[in-house]
Amino acid sequence: MRVFGLTAGNVTIRVESEVAELADWAVRLLSPVFTVSAEPPAHLPTVRVVSRSREWFPEVSDRVPRLHLDEERIHVLEYDVERVAVLWDREGGFPLYVCTTPGSGVIDVTVTRGDVVDHRSAVRFLKFVLGARLTATGTDFMHGAAVAREGRALLLLAPSGGGKSSLSFNASTRADWTFLSDDLVFLARDEVRSRRPQGELRVHGWPHRLGVSSSALVGHPARTRIEEASLRRHGGRIGSLSSAGSIPWGRATRRRVYLDLDEFRQLTGARVAAGGVVDGIVLPEPEEHRRGWQIEQVTHEPEGWSRRYLASTEELKFMIDFLGLTTAPADSTPSGRGRTYPSLERLPAVRVRYGSDVNSRMPQFWAEICEALERSEAS
């Protein structure tokens, strides 16, 4: 039995696994965005993982109620005050059998034993448990990206197609920033180490597969390595991206290259961290025909403007506990989302309109953004 802790922000769970390699896979897929630790306290919410042969798993009747989340299907086998049991199945993967007594703080998970153990499904479930505990307490998840230097972070907020992934990818691989996340982050107050009277906000990344536009790889020093690597999401090599520079630049024509967190680090040499204190906000706006970039301070926005970037239920569907499998932290009371926006909106913010030539000028681009944010805070 191997025991380890898994932490996201201020939430930690204890994992007791007879699948010895599970901790190593958690490190591979989630670290350092999540922290994997040894000897967690026994009182923590616990996930116990065992393995059984495929024949052990129950057959599922067509009449069993089920929840569909994209390619995942959750078959509800039992659901009452004493026991919840589900078969968690993913297209192309192996099922997980999950059961718990509501309120007990212990979840039992059975994975398939055989020639191949589906470690990824088990790690995804652990990530779900942490996400469910965070969302249950009203933690603010934002549709945004973040990069950091020396523990101080910039938060990029934009709708889908706003360039968050490409900018955070290039900042961390071409401009010596540390990568936190490219599409989804969550916020927490940091009043202990604050240098601002109203307290500060920490932004934390959320580990998931990066989706990088092929246009962001034009002229990139890691492009050849990415082209030649066998990428899990693509089932092999993606081949040459030499035509990416001739594709019209913009959301409608973009082609995505998907990298798992460990692939991203290995192929680009980028640094990745769990989080940082938010120093400023960047609102990127890519423009197809623009050359260079234009930076302007964000002023006179109506109160609550940042709430439009709160992650939607659609974006949070894999971290919402629809079936009551987890238990919210005992010392936390849900108080609604959007609690951090007053502090967020007091931070300096800039709007940046930019064109495709920004890729080759990343150090200058980010230096000018930082200068503009410093002027904004001083004023």
C-alpha positions as CSV (number, residue, x, y, z in Angstrom):
1,M,0.0,0.0,0.0
2,R,1.4,3.4,-1.0
3,V,0.1,6.5,0.7
4,F,0.5,10.0,-0.7
5,G,-1.2,13.4,-0.5
6,L,-2.5,15.5,-3.4
7,T,-2.9,19.3,-3.0
8,A,-4.5,22.0,-5.1
9,G,-4.5,25.5,-3.5
10,N,-5.6,25.0,0.1
11,V,-7.3,21.7,-0.5
12,T,-5.5,18.4,0.2
13,I,-6.7,14.8,-0.1
14,R,-5.1,11.6,1.1
15,V,-4.7,8.7,-1.3
16,E,-4.1,5.1,-0.2
17,S,-3.3,3.0,-3.2
18,E,-2.4,-0.6,-3.7
19,V,-1.5,0.4,-7.3
20,A,2.1,1.4,-6.4
21,E,2.7,3.4,-9.6
22,L,-0.3,5.7,-9.1
23,A,1.7,8.3,-7.1
24,D,4.3,8.4,-9.9
25,W,1.6,8.9,-12.5
26,A,0.1,11.7,-10.4
27,V,3.5,13.4,-10.4
28,R,3.8,12.8,-14.2
29,L,0.4,14.2,-15.1
30,L,-0.4,16.8,-12.4
31,S,2.9,18.0,-10.8
32,P,3.9,20.7,-10.1
33,V,0.5,22.4,-10.7
34,F,-0.7,20.0,-8.0
35,T,1.6,19.0,-5.1
36,V,2.2,15.3,-4.5
37,S,3.5,14.8,-0.9
38,A,4.4,11.9,1.3
39,E,2.8,10.9,4.6
40,P,-0.4,13.1,4.6
41,P,-2.4,13.3,7.9
42,A,-4.9,10.5,8.5
43,H,-7.8,12.8,9.1
44,L,-7.9,14.1,5.6
45,P,-10.6,13.1,3.1
46,T,-9.4,9.8,1.7
47,V,-9.5,8.0,-1.6
48,R,-8.7,4.3,-1.4
49,V,-7.6,2.7,-4.6
50,V,-7.5,-1.1,-5.3
51,S,-7.3,-3.2,-8.4
52,R,-9.4,-6.1,-9.6
53,S,-9.6,-8.2,-12.8
54,R,-12.0,-7.0,-15.5
55,E,-14.4,-9.9,-14.7
56,W,-15.0,-8.4,-11.2
57,F,-16.7,-5.3,-12.5
58,P,-20.5,-5.4,-12.6
59,E,-22.5,-5.6,-15.8
60,V,-24.5,-2.5,-16.5
61,S,-28.1,-2.7,-17.6
62,D,-29.5,-0.3,-20.2
63,R,-32.1,0.7,-17.6
64,V,-29.5,2.0,-15.2
65,P,-29.5,5.8,-15.1
66,R,-26.4,7.5,-16.4
67,L,-24.7,10.8,-16.7
68,H,-22.9,11.7,-19.9
69,L,-20.0,14.2,-19.8
70,D,-18.6,14.3,-23.3
71,E,-16.9,10.9,-23.8
72,E,-17.3,9.9,-20.1
73,R,-20.3,8.0,-18.9
74,I,-21.2,7.6,-15.2
75,H,-23.6,4.7,-14.6
76,V,-25.5,5.1,-11.3
77,L,-25.7,1.7,-9.7
78,E,-26.8,2.7,-6.2
79,Y,-27.9,6.1,-4.8
80,D,-29.3,6.5,-1.3
81,V,-28.3,8.0,2.1
82,E,-26.2,5.0,3.0
83,R,-24.3,4.3,-0.2
84,V,-23.6,5.8,-3.6
85,A,-22.0,3.5,-6.2
86,V,-21.2,4.3,-9.8
87,L,-19.3,2.8,-12.7
88,W,-17.2,5.5,-14.3
89,D,-16.5,4.6,-17.9
90,R,-14.6,6.5,-20.5
91,E,-14.6,5.8,-24.2
92,G,-11.5,3.9,-25.2
93,G,-10.5,3.4,-21.5
94,F,-11.1,1.0,-18.6
95,P,-13.9,1.5,-16.1
96,L,-13.6,2.7,-12.5
97,Y,-15.9,1.4,-9.8
98,V,-16.5,4.1,-7.3
99,C,-18.5,3.8,-4.0
100,T,-18.9,5.8,-0.8
101,T,-21.0,6.4,2.2
102,P,-22.2,10.0,1.9
103,G,-20.5,12.2,4.5
104,S,-17.9,9.6,5.5
105,G,-15.0,11.4,3.9
106,V,-13.8,8.1,2.3
107,I,-14.2,7.1,-1.3
108,D,-13.3,3.6,-2.5
109,V,-12.1,3.3,-6.1
110,T,-11.5,0.0,-8.0
111,V,-9.4,0.1,-11.1
112,T,-9.0,-2.6,-13.7
113,R,-6.0,-5.0,-13.2
114,G,-4.4,-6.7,-16.2
115,D,-1.6,-6.3,-18.6
116,V,-2.3,-2.5,-18.6
117,V,-3.6,-0.6,-15.6
118,D,-5.4,2.6,-16.7
119,H,-3.5,4.9,-14.4
120,R,-4.8,8.0,-16.3
121,S,-8.4,7.3,-15.4
122,A,-7.5,7.0,-11.8
123,V,-5.5,10.2,-11.8
124,R,-8.4,12.0,-13.6
125,F,-10.6,10.8,-10.8
126,L,-8.3,12.2,-8.1
127,K,-8.3,15.5,-10.0
128,F,-12.1,15.4,-10.0
129,V,-12.2,15.0,-6.2
130,L,-10.0,18.0,-5.7
131,G,-12.0,20.1,-8.1
132,A,-15.3,19.0,-6.5
133,R,-14.1,20.1,-3.1
134,L,-13.0,23.5,-4.5
135,T,-16.2,24.2,-6.4
136,A,-18.3,23.1,-3.5
137,T,-16.9,25.9,-1.4
138,G,-17.5,28.6,-4.0
139,T,-13.9,28.9,-5.3
140,D,-13.7,31.3,-8.2
141,F,-12.5,29.5,-11.4
142,M,-11.8,31.9,-14.2
143,H,-11.6,31.3,-18.0
144,G,-8.1,32.6,-18.1
145,A,-4.3,31.9,-18.4
146,A,-1.5,32.9,-16.1
147,V,2.3,33.2,-16.2
148,A,4.7,34.2,-13.4
149,R,8.1,35.5,-12.4
150,E,9.6,35.1,-9.0
151,G,6.2,34.2,-7.5
152,R,4.4,37.3,-9.0
153,A,1.8,36.4,-11.7
154,L,0.0,38.1,-14.6
155,L,-3.5,36.9,-15.2
156,L,-4.8,36.8,-18.9
157,L,-8.5,37.0,-19.2
158,A,-10.2,36.5,-22.6
159,P,-13.0,34.5,-24.2
160,S,-12.3,31.4,-26.2
161,G,-10.1,32.3,-29.2
162,G,-8.6,35.4,-27.4
163,G,-5.1,34.1,-27.6
164,K,-4.6,33.0,-23.9
165,S,-3.0,29.7,-24.8
166,S,-0.7,31.0,-27.4
167,L,0.5,34.0,-25.3
168,S,1.1,31.9,-22.2
169,F,2.8,29.2,-24.2
170,N,5.1,31.7,-25.9
171,A,5.7,33.7,-22.7
172,S,7.0,30.6,-21.0
173,T,9.0,29.2,-23.9
174,R,10.3,32.4,-25.5
175,A,10.4,35.1,-22.8
176,D,11.6,33.3,-19.7
177,W,8.3,33.4,-17.8
178,T,7.0,30.4,-15.7
179,F,3.9,28.7,-17.0
180,L,0.9,28.4,-14.6
181,S,-2.1,27.6,-16.9
182,D,-3.3,28.3,-20.4
183,D,-7.1,28.2,-20.2
184,L,-8.4,27.6,-16.6
185,V,-7.3,29.1,-13.3
186,F,-8.7,29.5,-9.8
187,L,-8.3,32.3,-7.3
188,A,-7.7,32.4,-3.6
189,R,-7.0,35.2,-1.1
190,D,-3.4,35.6,0.2
191,E,-3.6,38.1,3.1
192,V,-0.7,36.8,5.1
193,R,2.0,37.6,2.6
194,S,0.3,40.7,1.2
195,R,2.0,43.9,0.2
196,R,-1.3,45.6,-0.5
197,P,-3.6,46.8,2.3
198,Q,-6.6,45.1,0.9
199,G,-4.8,41.8,0.7
200,E,-3.7,40.0,-2.4
201,L,-5.0,37.2,-4.7
202,R,-3.2,34.1,-5.6
203,V,-3.8,32.5,-8.9
204,H,-3.5,28.7,-9.3
205,G,-3.3,26.7,-12.5
206,W,-5.4,23.7,-13.3
207,P,-3.5,20.8,-14.9
208,H,-4.9,19.7,-18.2
209,R,-3.8,19.2,-21.8
210,L,-2.5,22.3,-23.5
211,G,-4.1,23.3,-26.8
212,V,-1.6,25.4,-28.7
213,S,-2.4,27.1,-32.0
214,S,-0.1,25.9,-34.8
215,S,0.5,29.6,-35.6
216,A,2.2,30.0,-32.2
217,L,4.8,27.4,-33.4
218,V,5.8,29.3,-36.5
219,G,9.5,30.0,-36.0
220,H,9.5,28.4,-32.6
221,P,12.7,26.8,-31.5
222,A,10.9,23.7,-30.2
223,R,8.8,23.3,-33.4
224,T,10.8,20.4,-34.9
225,R,10.8,18.5,-31.6
226,I,7.1,18.9,-31.4
227,E,6.6,17.8,-35.0
228,E,8.7,14.6,-34.5
229,A,7.4,13.6,-31.0
230,S,4.8,10.9,-30.6
231,L,2.0,12.9,-28.9
232,R,-0.6,11.1,-26.8
233,R,-3.6,13.1,-27.8
234,H,-2.7,12.8,-31.5
235,G,-1.8,9.1,-31.3
236,G,1.6,9.6,-32.9
237,R,3.5,12.3,-34.8
238,I,1.6,15.4,-36.1
239,G,4.0,15.8,-39.0
240,S,5.2,19.1,-40.5
241,L,3.8,22.4,-39.5
242,S,5.6,24.2,-42.3
243,S,2.3,25.4,-43.8
244,A,1.1,27.0,-40.5
245,G,2.6,30.3,-41.5
246,S,0.5,30.5,-44.7
247,I,-2.8,29.8,-42.9
248,P,-4.8,33.0,-42.3
249,W,-4.3,34.0,-38.7
250,G,-7.3,33.8,-36.4
251,R,-9.7,31.7,-34.5
252,A,-11.7,30.4,-37.5
253,T,-8.7,28.9,-39.2
254,R,-6.5,27.8,-36.3
255,R,-5.2,24.3,-36.0
256,R,-4.6,23.0,-32.4
257,V,-1.6,21.0,-31.3
258,Y,-2.3,19.2,-28.0
259,L,0.4,18.6,-25.4
260,D,0.1,16.9,-22.0
261,L,1.8,18.8,-19.2
262,D,4.8,16.5,-19.1
263,E,5.1,16.6,-22.9
264,F,5.0,20.4,-22.8
265,R,7.8,20.5,-20.3
266,Q,10.0,17.9,-21.9
267,L,9.7,19.2,-25.5
268,T,10.1,23.0,-24.7
269,G,12.1,23.1,-21.5
270,A,9.5,25.4,-20.0
271,R,9.2,25.9,-16.2
272,V,5.8,25.2,-14.7
273,A,4.6,26.2,-11.2
274,A,1.5,25.8,-9.1
275,G,0.6,29.5,-8.7
276,G,1.6,33.0,-7.8
277,V,0.4,36.3,-6.4
278,V,-1.5,38.3,-9.0
279,D,0.2,41.6,-9.9
280,G,-1.9,42.6,-12.9
281,I,-4.4,41.7,-15.5
282,V,-3.9,41.5,-19.2
283,L,-6.9,41.5,-21.6
284,P,-5.6,40.2,-25.0
285,E,-7.3,41.0,-28.3
286,P,-5.7,39.3,-31.3
287,E,-6.3,41.2,-34.6
288,E,-5.5,39.4,-37.9
289,H,-4.3,42.4,-39.9
290,R,-2.4,44.3,-37.1
291,R,1.3,44.6,-37.1
292,G,3.0,44.9,-33.7
293,W,0.8,45.7,-30.7
294,Q,-1.0,48.5,-28.8
295,I,-1.3,48.6,-25.0
296,E,-3.8,50.8,-23.2
297,Q,-4.8,51.0,-19.5
298,V,-8.2,49.6,-18.5
299,T,-10.2,52.4,-16.8
300,H,-13.8,53.2,-16.1
301,E,-15.0,49.6,-16.4
302,P,-18.4,49.0,-14.6
303,E,-18.2,47.2,-11.3
304,G,-18.3,43.5,-11.8
305,W,-16.7,43.5,-15.2
306,S,-14.4,40.6,-14.4
307,R,-17.3,38.4,-13.6
308,R,-17.9,37.8,-17.3
309,Y,-14.7,35.7,-17.2
310,L,-15.9,33.3,-14.5
311,A,-15.8,29.8,-15.8
312,S,-19.1,28.4,-16.9
313,T,-20.8,25.2,-15.7
314,E,-19.8,23.7,-19.1
315,E,-16.1,24.4,-18.4
316,L,-16.4,23.1,-14.8
317,K,-18.4,19.9,-15.6
318,F,-15.5,17.6,-14.7
319,M,-15.1,19.2,-11.3
320,I,-18.7,19.5,-10.1
321,D,-19.9,16.7,-7.9
322,F,-23.3,16.1,-9.4
323,L,-23.8,12.8,-7.5
324,G,-22.6,13.7,-4.0
325,L,-19.5,11.4,-4.0
326,T,-17.3,13.9,-2.1
327,T,-17.6,15.9,1.1
328,A,-17.1,19.7,1.2
329,P,-14.4,20.9,3.7
330,A,-16.0,21.0,7.2
331,D,-14.7,24.5,7.9
332,S,-15.9,26.0,4.7
333,T,-19.3,27.4,3.9
334,P,-20.4,27.9,0.2
335,S,-21.1,31.6,-0.3
336,G,-21.5,31.9,-4.0
337,R,-19.1,32.5,-6.8
338,G,-17.6,35.9,-7.7
339,R,-16.3,36.7,-4.2
340,T,-12.9,37.6,-5.4
341,Y,-13.9,40.1,-8.1
342,P,-13.7,43.3,-6.0
343,S,-10.1,42.5,-5.2
344,L,-9.4,41.5,-8.7
345,E,-10.8,44.7,-10.2
346,R,-8.6,46.9,-7.9
347,L,-5.5,45.5,-9.6
348,P,-3.9,47.3,-12.5
349,A,-5.1,46.1,-15.9
350,V,-4.2,46.7,-19.5
351,R,-5.9,45.8,-22.8
352,V,-3.5,44.6,-25.5
353,R,-4.3,44.5,-29.2
354,Y,-1.7,42.5,-31.1
355,G,-0.9,40.9,-34.4
356,S,0.8,37.6,-35.4
357,D,4.3,39.1,-35.5
358,V,4.3,39.2,-31.7
359,N,5.5,35.6,-31.7
360,S,9.1,36.6,-32.7
361,R,9.2,39.6,-30.3
362,M,8.0,38.0,-27.0
363,P,10.6,39.4,-24.6
364,Q,9.9,43.0,-25.8
365,F,6.1,42.4,-25.8
366,W,6.0,41.3,-22.2
367,A,8.5,43.9,-21.0
368,E,6.2,46.6,-22.4
369,I,3.1,45.1,-20.8
370,C,4.9,45.0,-17.4
371,E,5.9,48.7,-17.8
372,A,2.3,49.6,-18.7
373,L,1.0,47.8,-15.6
374,E,3.5,49.5,-13.4
375,R,2.4,52.9,-14.7
376,S,-1.2,52.0,-14.2
377,E,-0.6,51.0,-10.6
378,A,1.4,54.2,-9.9
379,S,-1.4,56.3,-11.2
